[in-house]
Amino acid sequence: MKKLLLLFTALLTASFVYARSKDISGKVIDSLTNVPVSGATIILSPANKITITDEIGGFIFKNSFSSLVKTITITAVGYEKKTFDVDNLKEGQAITLNQHQTQLADVMISADAGNPYKAISETDIKMRGVSNSQEVLRIVPGLFIGQHQGGGKAEQIFLRGFDADHGTDIGLFADGMPINMVSHAHGQGYTDSHFIIPETIENTTFKKGAYDAEKGDLVTSGFVDFHTADALSNNTIRMEAGQFNTYRVVAMVNLLSDRAKAVGQSWYAASEYRYSDSYFDNPQHFKRFNFFTKYKGKLSEHNTLTLSASTLYSTWFASGQIPDQAVDKGVVGFYGALDPNEGGVTSRTNVNAQLLTTLSNYDIIKNQVYYSRYKFDLHTNFTFFLVDTLNEDEIRQKESRNLYGYNGKYIHETYLGNTKLTTDIGINARLDVTDSSELSHTKDRYILLNRIKLGDITEFSGGAYISETLRFNDKFSINAGLRYDQFLYKYNNLLATDSTLHGLGVYKANNNTISPKINFYCQATDKTEIYLSAGKGFHSNDARAVVAVNGLQTLPSAYGTDLGIVLKPAPNLLINAAAWYIYLQKEYVYGGDGGTVDFRGRTQRFGFDLSTRYEPAKAIFFDLDLNYAHGRSRDDPAGKNYIPLAPVFSSTAGITYVNKSGLNGSLRYRYLADRPANQNNTLIAQGYFVNDLVLNYTQPKYEIGLTINNLFNVKWKETQFDTVTRLQHEATPVEGIAFTPGTKIAALLHVCYFFK
């Protein structure tokens, strides 16, 4: 009888636990804007089960409602932590979080995040903010940029030992839409992000290396995806004025009522106008106009639509690059110009539509279509009188482009016993069609002397991937991905004298590649994550190179690996460190400035990254990034195997006082060490150390601020190149450094008005 009673009790207990075993699910939203909070950390205690909210703020724990679960805790950077009894949570319930001042204590270390840079990226943009368009890119630790042809041209990008030019070895995206332009008139992967209004950026997602199956072309050193805000907390008008006739006006306004927000709808518009003569002796007369609008709303219980549109128009004159010899001889000053006709005109209009569907089993389907209309007209003169001793060597690079694209993905979560399995399947497609892509030798911008390249480009790229993530016991996870990419090229040559082709007509080519990826994440403790990543990435090459050497290497692979750690030894201290290696295959490349196809050999790079974030007291925030890279060519002898302009050592750091009411600001530095400018290291690109200061006085209704770039007025070179030039009346060419000077000390005042 006693045994029967014990058996009955055990069965009753088991049935009770089983009866309580069900799904725990919900959705996290911002209490002020009523938009979903993605990336929030959800913790079940004392079972210590952890998950991260998805793109629509949703989360689910399968079969987790049991006697082992007592409370649920929700934490997100920039929001108040919320903890309550799990018994009080209804399945699928919407949970609101209140915004509050960001603190490092809010940051959680979780292997479930699948991105070792998540904590850094979330903290930086909340703490430091984005004060200008250049800071949009500098938010990535270790990424340096340089402007060398006026503010209207895309910046030169440096990351992990790569001189990525304007984007050849780094992928940039805005709300999932690619920014990079393939087979561009100026250079492969050309990335002009100036159509993004900085104040509209809510957060960024970035990863270093080629370890994400969702990302394909150009992602060798890493990628950055900028996410604009779905809704505005306040309407804003911002006015700026500063030295060198610099002016800027920004307006951001909600277009829907609070009643619409309450039912999950948001729509706002933002616009920006900027003018500057800049610090050069030759005024730039730089003008830029931006407009952006975004709508987000529910079509039904399970379907959410996001629509956005933007347009950019920019014109400028540029001082361009000047050789050291011209400054040394007194021909021109450090901030002078040798050809006042340099400059350009560019425009880009984007339409981006995303439909996110949630199924009854909590699976997610995402469909995205986008379109860009793009125009580019650039006038430069790098070598002056080297080739044409009478008319100079000015070139014109011009294109008009239509870009069509689609991204689709399906995310499914299930459990294999206690192991969580997340499946991410996706496809990508983009079609670039250019009209009369041109490279010409010109005079005074528009006088045609001779054409070097002229043709129409049609380039299609399609990719498919699968990514599987296994999470074991909330301590260890593995992500394995496989990606396939196919490229189809067509070039209609309209120039009979094209030196790389065999006459007029249509040239076709194609190539493809398979890219495996694998990532290991170990949650050693609740304060420590260790990760190991390995994978293959690639960058495509210009269609004009591919058709010219059809069958040869024009789709080089990049093989890389990272070993890193993320830890919080104290609640107010965050550390991210990694050692890495990248190998890049040899390739044939198209030179946009000369219209030639050249061979480039194999390279390898290795180094380390260290980032620390420290908050010694409430509202005081320190950040420090140290980055080292050792890069060499594999096919050249020692001493002649340096990679020109590859960064070796760089560092950024700052102290920020974060205060939503009253005084706030930051003091920062940027340091880029000397680096080789040519393969035998006989020419050196000089490093620099520059400080920037921001001071603000902020109140709920207004803000007054002062920004000072190059606080100590150092004389520095922002970009440098090994260039053979000839000045007017010189008998022989000279090889040396040609440079664009960095900004002088530049003060900028701003006034903001906030209103509902």
SEMAR-726270 format. One line per 10 residues: number of its first residue (from 1); their letters; for each residue x, y, z of C-alpha. Coordinates in steps of 0.25 Angstrom, whole numbers, plus 5000, padded with zeros to 4 digits. Layout:
<recs>
NUM = A = X/Y/Z | ...
</recs>
This chain:
<recs>
1 = MKKLLLLFTA = 5000/5000/5000 | 5011/5010/5003 | 5018/5007/4990 | 5005/5009/4983 | 5004/5022/4990 | 5018/5027/4986 | 5015/5023/4972 | 5002/5031/4971 | 5009/5043/4977 | 5020/5042/4967
11 = LLTASFVYAR = 5011/5041/4956 | 5002/5052/4961 | 5015/5061/4962 | 5019/5058/4948 | 5006/5060/4942 | 5005/5074/4950 | 5019/5078/4944 | 5015/5073/4930 | 5002/5081/4931 | 5010/5093/4934
21 = SKDISGKVID = 5020/5091/4923 | 5016/5100/4911 | 5021/5111/4903 | 5025/5124/4909 | 5024/5135/4899 | 5023/5150/4898 | 5026/5163/4890 | 5035/5174/4895 | 5031/5189/4891 | 5036/5203/4894
31 = SLTNVPVSGA = 5026/5210/4903 | 5029/5223/4897 | 5029/5220/4882 | 5021/5207/4882 | 5031/5200/4873 | 5037/5186/4875 | 5050/5185/4883 | 5059/5175/4876 | 5071/5170/4882 | 5066/5170/4896
41 = TIILSPANKI = 5071/5159/4906 | 5060/5150/4912 | 5064/5142/4925 | 5056/5131/4932 | 5060/5129/4946 | 5064/5121/4953 | 5065/5111/4941 | 5074/5122/4935 | 5069/5120/4921 | 5072/5132/4912
51 = TITDEIGGFI = 5068/5137/4898 | 5068/5149/4890 | 5056/5156/4884 | 5055/5156/4869 | 5052/5167/4858 | 5038/5169/4863 | 5042/5169/4878 | 5036/5155/4879 | 5042/5143/4888 | 5038/5129/4891
61 = FKNSFSSLVK = 5043/5118/4901 | 5037/5105/4896 | 5032/5095/4907 | 5038/5104/4918 | 5026/5107/4927 | 5029/5098/4939 | 5032/5098/4954 | 5046/5101/4951 | 5042/5115/4945 | 5038/5126/4955
71 = TITITAVGYE = 5042/5140/4949 | 5044/5146/4935 | 5054/5157/4934 | 5055/5167/4922 | 5067/5175/4919 | 5072/5184/4907 | 5082/5195/4906 | 5075/5208/4907 | 5063/5203/4915 | 5059/5200/4929
81 = KKTFDVDNLK = 5061/5186/4934 | 5047/5179/4936 | 5045/5166/4945 | 5032/5160/4949 | 5026/5146/4952 | 5024/5137/4940 | 5011/5133/4945 | 5006/5148/4942 | 5011/5146/4927 | 5000/5143/4917
91 = EGQAITLNQH = 5005/5135/4905 | 5008/5145/4894 | 5006/5157/4903 | 5012/5171/4899 | 5022/5176/4910 | 5026/5191/4910 | 5040/5196/4914 | 5042/5210/4918 | 5054/5217/4912 | 5065/5222/4922
101 = QTQLADVMIS = 5079/5226/4921 | 5088/5216/4916 | 5098/5209/4925 | 5108/5198/4924 | 5101/5190/4935 | 5089/5188/4925 | 5099/5180/4915 | 5097/5165/4916 | 5107/5155/4911 | 5100/5144/4903
111 = ADAGNPYKAI = 5105/5134/4894 | 5090/5133/4888 | 5092/5147/4882 | 5101/5141/4871 | 5109/5153/4869 | 5121/5156/4878 | 5120/5171/4875 | 5106/5173/4879 | 5109/5179/4893 | 5119/5188/4887
121 = SETDIKMRGV = 5110/5193/4876 | 5098/5195/4885 | 5106/5203/4895 | 5114/5212/4886 | 5102/5218/4878 | 5094/5220/4891 | 5106/5226/4899 | 5113/5234/4888 | 5103/5236/4878 | 5105/5241/4863
131 = SNSQEVLRIV = 5109/5255/4862 | 5112/5256/4847 | 5112/5247/4834 | 5126/5243/4836 | 5123/5238/4850 | 5113/5228/4843 | 5125/5220/4839 | 5134/5223/4851 | 5125/5216/4860 | 5131/5202/4856
141 = PGLFIGQHQG = 5144/5200/4865 | 5156/5199/4856 | 5150/5205/4844 | 5157/5218/4839 | 5152/5227/4827 | 5158/5237/4818 | 5152/5248/4809 | 5161/5251/4797 | 5152/5258/4787 | 5142/5267/4794
151 = GGKAEQIFLR = 5131/5264/4803 | 5122/5259/4792 | 5131/5247/4789 | 5130/5234/4797 | 5141/5232/4807 | 5153/5223/4806 | 5151/5212/4816 | 5162/5204/4824 | 5159/5192/4833 | 5167/5180/4838
161 = GFDADHGTDI = 5179/5183/4829 | 5171/5186/4817 | 5171/5198/4809 | 5157/5195/4804 | 5157/5207/4795 | 5143/5212/4795 | 5137/5199/4799 | 5144/5187/4791 | 5146/5179/4804 | 5135/5183/4813
171 = GLFADGMPIN = 5120/5182/4811 | 5111/5194/4815 | 5096/5193/4816 | 5084/5203/4820 | 5072/5195/4826 | 5077/5183/4818 | 5078/5190/4805 | 5093/5190/4799 | 5100/5203/4799 | 5112/5197/4790
181 = MVSHAHGQGY = 5111/5199/4775 | 5118/5188/4767 | 5125/5191/4754 | 5124/5206/4758 | 5131/5217/4749 | 5141/5220/4760 | 5144/5207/4766 | 5138/5194/4770 | 5129/5194/4782 | 5128/5209/4782
191 = TDSHFIIPET = 5121/5212/4795 | 5115/5226/4797 | 5106/5226/4810 | 5104/5241/4810 | 5089/5239/4807 | 5087/5234/4821 | 5083/5246/4830 | 5091/5243/4843 | 5080/5247/4853 | 5071/5236/4847
201 = IENTTFKKGA = 5080/5224/4851 | 5075/5216/4862 | 5086/5206/4863 | 5096/5198/4855 | 5099/5183/4853 | 5114/5180/4849 | 5123/5168/4849 | 5137/5167/4845 | 5141/5156/4836 | 5133/5147/4826
211 = YDAEKGDLVT = 5126/5138/4836 | 5111/5142/4833 | 5104/5133/4823 | 5094/5144/4820 | 5105/5154/4815 | 5111/5151/4802 | 5119/5160/4792 | 5130/5169/4797 | 5129/5164/4811 | 5144/5160/4813
221 = SGFVDFHTAD = 5148/5169/4825 | 5134/5171/4830 | 5120/5178/4828 | 5112/5189/4834 | 5097/5190/4834 | 5091/5203/4838 | 5077/5203/4844 | 5068/5215/4843 | 5058/5218/4854 | 5044/5213/4852
231 = ALSNNTIRME = 5038/5224/4860 | 5043/5237/4866 | 5042/5241/4880 | 5041/5256/4877 | 5040/5265/4866 | 5053/5272/4864 | 5059/5284/4856 | 5074/5286/4857 | 5082/5298/4851 | 5097/5298/4850
241 = AGQFNTYRVV = 5107/5309/4846 | 5122/5309/4847 | 5135/5313/4841 | 5138/5313/4826 | 5124/5317/4822 | 5118/5304/4828 | 5103/5303/4830 | 5094/5291/4832 | 5079/5290/4835 | 5072/5277/4839
251 = AMVNLLSDRA = 5057/5275/4841 | 5050/5262/4846 | 5035/5262/4848 | 5025/5251/4852 | 5014/5250/4841 | 5004/5242/4849 | 4996/5245/4862 | 4998/5238/4876 | 4985/5230/4873 | 4992/5224/4861
261 = KAVGQSWYAA = 5004/5221/4869 | 4995/5214/4879 | 4991/5203/4869 | 5005/5201/4864 | 5007/5211/4852 | 5018/5221/4851 | 5022/5230/4839 | 5032/5242/4839 | 5040/5250/4830 | 5054/5256/4831
271 = SEYRYSDSYF = 5061/5266/4822 | 5075/5271/4822 | 5083/5283/4815 | 5097/5285/4816 | 5107/5296/4810 | 5122/5298/4813 | 5133/5304/4806 | 5142/5296/4815 | 5156/5299/4819 | 5164/5298/4806
281 = DNPQHFKRFN = 5169/5310/4799 | 5160/5307/4787 | 5146/5308/4792 | 5138/5295/4791 | 5124/5301/4789 | 5119/5288/4795 | 5104/5286/4795 | 5096/5274/4799 | 5081/5272/4800 | 5075/5259/4807
291 = FFTKYKGKLS = 5061/5255/4809 | 5056/5242/4816 | 5043/5237/4820 | 5039/5224/4827 | 5025/5217/4830 | 5023/5205/4838 | 5010/5199/4841 | 5002/5186/4843 | 4994/5181/4831 | 4988/5170/4840
301 = EHNTLTLSAS = 4991/5162/4853 | 5003/5155/4846 | 5008/5164/4835 | 5016/5177/4837 | 5019/5186/4826 | 5031/5196/4825 | 5033/5206/4814 | 5044/5216/4813 | 5049/5226/4802 | 5061/5235/4801
311 = TLYSTWFASG = 5067/5244/4792 | 5081/5251/4791 | 5087/5262/4782 | 5101/5267/4784 | 5110/5276/4776 | 5124/5281/4780 | 5138/5286/4775 | 5150/5279/4781 | 5165/5283/4784 | 5168/5268/4781
321 = QIPDQAVDKG = 5182/5262/4784 | 5195/5270/4783 | 5209/5264/4782 | 5219/5267/4793 | 5228/5272/4783 | 5218/5284/4779 | 5218/5288/4794 | 5233/5287/4796 | 5236/5295/4784 | 5225/5306/4788
331 = VVGFYGALDP = 5217/5304/4776 | 5205/5302/4784 | 5201/5303/4799 | 5198/5291/4808 | 5183/5294/4807 | 5184/5298/4792 | 5180/5293/4779 | 5187/5290/4766 | 5174/5288/4758 | 5162/5296/4762
341 = NEGGVTSRTN = 5153/5288/4752 | 5152/5276/4761 | 5139/5272/4767 | 5126/5266/4763 | 5111/5264/4764 | 5104/5251/4770 | 5090/5247/4773 | 5083/5235/4778 | 5068/5232/4780 | 5064/5219/4788
351 = VNAQLLTTLS = 5051/5212/4790 | 5051/5201/4801 | 5039/5192/4804 | 5039/5181/4815 | 5028/5171/4818 | 5030/5163/4831 | 5021/5152/4834 | 5020/5143/4846 | 5013/5130/4846 | 5005/5123/4856
361 = NYDIIKNQVY = 5017/5115/4861 | 5025/5127/4862 | 5033/5125/4850 | 5037/5138/4842 | 5036/5141/4827 | 5043/5154/4822 | 5042/5159/4808 | 5049/5172/4804 | 5049/5179/4790 | 5057/5191/4787
371 = YSRYKFDLHT = 5061/5201/4776 | 5071/5211/4774 | 5073/5222/4763 | 5087/5227/4763 | 5095/5237/4756 | 5110/5240/4757 | 5119/5250/4750 | 5133/5252/4755 | 5145/5260/4750 | 5159/5258/4756
381 = NFTFFLVDTL = 5173/5260/4752 | 5183/5251/4759 | 5196/5253/4751 | 5194/5267/4745 | 5203/5268/4733 | 5209/5254/4733 | 5203/5249/4720 | 5197/5261/4713 | 5207/5273/4715 | 5198/5283/4708
391 = NEDEIRQKES = 5184/5280/4714 | 5187/5273/4727 | 5182/5259/4731 | 5168/5262/4735 | 5158/5250/4735 | 5143/5249/4735 | 5136/5237/4741 | 5122/5237/4739 | 5110/5227/4740 | 5095/5226/4741
401 = RNLYGYNGKY = 5089/5214/4748 | 5077/5206/4752 | 5078/5196/4763 | 5067/5186/4766 | 5068/5176/4777 | 5061/5166/4786 | 5064/5159/4799 | 5056/5148/4805 | 5058/5140/4818 | 5050/5129/4826
411 = IHETYLGNTK = 5054/5127/4841 | 5049/5114/4848 | 5052/5110/4862 | 5050/5096/4868 | 5055/5088/4879 | 5063/5074/4878 | 5061/5070/4893 | 5067/5081/4901 | 5075/5087/4889 | 5069/5099/4882
421 = LTTDIGINAR = 5071/5099/4867 | 5069/5111/4858 | 5069/5110/4843 | 5071/5123/4835 | 5069/5121/4820 | 5070/5132/4810 | 5072/5137/4796 | 5077/5150/4790 | 5076/5156/4776 | 5081/5169/4770
431 = LDVTDSSELS = 5081/5174/4756 | 5090/5186/4753 | 5088/5193/4739 | 5096/5205/4735 | 5095/5214/4723 | 5108/5219/4716 | 5118/5217/4727 | 5129/5226/4723 | 5144/5229/4726 | 5149/5240/4718
441 = HTKDRYILLN = 5161/5250/4717 | 5155/5264/4718 | 5158/5278/4719 | 5151/5288/4728 | 5142/5277/4732 | 5133/5276/4720 | 5142/5278/4708 | 5144/5264/4703 | 5159/5261/4698 | 5157/5246/4696
451 = RIKLGDITEF = 5149/5234/4702 | 5156/5223/4709 | 5144/5214/4713 | 5129/5215/4708 | 5119/5204/4710 | 5106/5199/4716 | 5107/5189/4728 | 5097/5179/4732 | 5101/5171/4744 | 5092/5161/4751
461 = SGGAYISETL = 5096/5154/4765 | 5088/5143/4772 | 5091/5137/4785 | 5085/5126/4794 | 5089/5122/4808 | 5085/5113/4819 | 5089/5116/4833 | 5087/5106/4845 | 5089/5110/4859 | 5089/5099/4870
471 = RFNDKFSINA = 5089/5104/4885 | 5092/5094/4896 | 5088/5096/4910 | 5089/5111/4909 | 5104/5110/4910 | 5109/5106/4896 | 5104/5109/4882 | 5109/5105/4868 | 5105/5113/4856 | 5108/5106/4842
481 = GLRYDQFLYK = 5105/5113/4829 | 5107/5110/4814 | 5105/5121/4803 | 5105/5120/4788 | 5106/5132/4779 | 5105/5133/4764 | 5109/5145/4755 | 5105/5148/4741 | 5112/5159/4734 | 5109/5166/4720
491 = YNNLLATDST = 5116/5178/4715 | 5112/5185/4702 | 5125/5192/4698 | 5122/5205/4690 | 5136/5209/4688 | 5144/5203/4676 | 5157/5207/4682 | 5156/5200/4696 | 5169/5195/4699 | 5165/5183/4707
501 = LHGLGVYKAN = 5154/5177/4697 | 5154/5173/4683 | 5144/5183/4677 | 5130/5187/4678 | 5119/5178/4682 | 5113/5171/4694 | 5123/5163/4703 | 5118/5153/4713 | 5123/5145/4725 | 5119/5138/4738
511 = NNTISPKINF = 5125/5132/4750 | 5120/5126/4764 | 5125/5122/4777 | 5122/5114/4790 | 5125/5120/4803 | 5124/5111/4816 | 5124/5118/4830 | 5125/5113/4844 | 5124/5119/4858 | 5125/5114/4872
521 = YCQATDKTEI = 5120/5122/4884 | 5123/5117/4898 | 5116/5124/4910 | 5128/5121/4920 | 5121/5129/4931 | 5110/5139/4931 | 5120/5150/4929 | 5129/5143/4919 | 5127/5138/4905 | 5138/5131/4896
531 = YLSAGKGFHS = 5136/5130/4881 | 5143/5124/4869 | 5139/5127/4855 | 5144/5122/4842 | 5139/5124/4828 | 5141/5128/4813 | 5137/5141/4807 | 5139/5148/4794 | 5139/5161/4786 | 5134/5162/4772
541 = NDARAVVAVN = 5141/5170/4761 | 5137/5180/4751 | 5129/5174/4739 | 5139/5181/4730 | 5150/5173/4736 | 5142/5160/4736 | 5139/5160/4721 | 5153/5164/4717 | 5159/5152/4724 | 5148/5142/4724
551 = GLQTLPSAYG = 5152/5129/4730 | 5163/5135/4739 | 5162/5138/4754 | 5152/5150/4756 | 5144/5145/4768 | 5155/5144/4778 | 5152/5136/4791 | 5156/5141/4805 | 5158/5131/4816 | 5158/5136/4830
561 = TDLGIVLKPA = 5157/5132/4845 | 5155/5139/4858 | 5158/5135/4872 | 5152/5145/4882 | 5146/5147/4896 | 5135/5156/4901 | 5135/5159/4916 | 5130/5167/4927 | 5139/5166/4939 | 5131/5177/4946
571 = PNLLINAAAW = 5117/5182/4944 | 5123/5195/4939 | 5134/5189/4930 | 5133/5182/4916 | 5144/5176/4908 | 5144/5170/4894 | 5157/5165/4889 | 5160/5156/4877 | 5172/5150/4869 | 5169/5149/4854
581 = YIYLQKEYVY = 5175/5144/4841 | 5171/5147/4826 | 5176/5141/4813 | 5172/5147/4800 | 5174/5140/4786 | 5181/5146/4774 | 5172/5153/4764 | 5170/5162/4752 | 5164/5175/4755 | 5159/5187/4747
591 = GGDGGTVDFR = 5166/5201/4749 | 5155/5211/4749 | 5164/5223/4748 | 5172/5217/4735 | 5162/5207/4729 | 5172/5196/4730 | 5172/5182/4735 | 5183/5178/4744 | 5188/5166/4752 | 5188/5166/4767
601 = GRTQRFGFDL = 5195/5155/4775 | 5192/5147/4788 | 5192/5154/4801 | 5191/5150/4816 | 5188/5158/4828 | 5187/5155/4843 | 5186/5164/4855 | 5178/5167/4868 | 5166/5176/4872 | 5164/5181/4886
611 = STRYEPAKAI = 5152/5189/4890 | 5149/5193/4905 | 5137/5201/4910 | 5137/5206/4924 | 5127/5214/4933 | 5134/5218/4946 | 5122/5226/4950 | 5108/5229/4945 | 5108/5237/4932 | 5123/5236/4931
621 = FFDLDLNYAH = 5127/5227/4919 | 5141/5223/4914 | 5144/5216/4901 | 5157/5210/4895 | 5160/5203/4883 | 5173/5197/4879 | 5176/5190/4866 | 5188/5184/4860 | 5190/5178/4846 | 5201/5171/4839
631 = GRSRDDPAGK = 5199/5170/4824 | 5208/5164/4813 | 5208/5160/4799 | 5210/5145/4797 | 5216/5146/4783 | 5227/5156/4785 | 5241/5155/4792 | 5243/5160/4806 | 5245/5175/4806 | 5237/5177/4794
641 = NYIPLAPVFS = 5224/5170/4799 | 5218/5181/4807 | 5203/5184/4804 | 5202/5199/4800 | 5194/5208/4810 | 5190/5196/4818 | 5188/5201/4833 | 5197/5195/4843 | 5193/5201/4856 | 5182/5210/4859
651 = STAGITYVNK = 5174/5214/4872 | 5162/5223/4876 | 5158/5226/4890 | 5149/5236/4897 | 5142/5241/4909 | 5128/5244/4909 | 5119/5251/4919 | 5105/5246/4916 | 5094/5255/4922 | 5080/5256/4916
661 = SGLNGSLRYR = 5078/5269/4924 | 5089/5279/4926 | 5103/5279/4921 | 5108/5267/4913 | 5119/5265/4903 | 5132/5257/4899 | 5146/5258/4896 | 5152/5248/4886 | 5165/5245/4879 | 5168/5237/4866
671 = YLADRPANQN = 5182/5231/4863 | 5186/5225/4851 | 5201/5221/4851 | 5211/5222/4839 | 5209/5211/4828 | 5216/5207/4815 | 5211/5215/4803 | 5218/5205/4793 | 5222/5191/4792 | 5237/5193/4796
681 = NTLIAQGYFV = 5233/5202/4808 | 5242/5213/4802 | 5230/5223/4803 | 5223/5225/4816 | 5209/5230/4818 | 5210/5239/4830 | 5201/5236/4842 | 5193/5246/4850 | 5187/5248/4864 | 5175/5257/4864
691 = NDLVLNYTQP = 5166/5261/4875 | 5151/5265/4874 | 5142/5272/4885 | 5127/5273/4886 | 5120/5281/4897 | 5105/5282/4899 | 5095/5288/4908 | 5082/5280/4907 | 5068/5282/4912 | 5055/5275/4909
701 = KYEIGLTINN = 5051/5286/4899 | 5064/5290/4893 | 5079/5288/4892 | 5091/5297/4889 | 5104/5291/4885 | 5119/5293/4880 | 5127/5283/4872 | 5142/5286/4870 | 5149/5277/4860 | 5164/5276/4861
711 = LFNVKWKETQ = 5164/5283/4874 | 5179/5286/4875 | 5180/5290/4860 | 5190/5280/4856 | 5195/5279/4841 | 5191/5265/4836 | 5189/5257/4823 | 5176/5250/4823 | 5179/5242/4810 | 5192/5239/4803
721 = FDTVTRLQHE = 5196/5231/4791 | 5209/5227/4784 | 5207/5235/4771 | 5216/5238/4759 | 5213/5253/4755 | 5218/5264/4746 | 5216/5278/4749 | 5214/5289/4738 | 5227/5292/4731 | 5235/5280/4738
731 = ATPVEGIAFT = 5244/5272/4729 | 5243/5259/4737 | 5232/5252/4745 | 5234/5250/4760 | 5229/5239/4768 | 5225/5242/4782 | 5214/5244/4792 | 5201/5252/4787 | 5192/5255/4799 | 5179/5262/4803
741 = PGTKIAALLH = 5181/5270/4815 | 5172/5268/4827 | 5163/5278/4833 | 5169/5290/4841 | 5163/5294/4854 | 5148/5295/4851 | 5137/5300/4861 | 5122/5298/4858 | 5111/5303/4867 | 5097/5296/4867
751 = VCYFFK = 5083/5299/4873 | 5073/5288/4873 | 5058/5290/4877 | 5050/5278/4881 | 5035/5277/4881 | 5023/5268/4880
</recs>
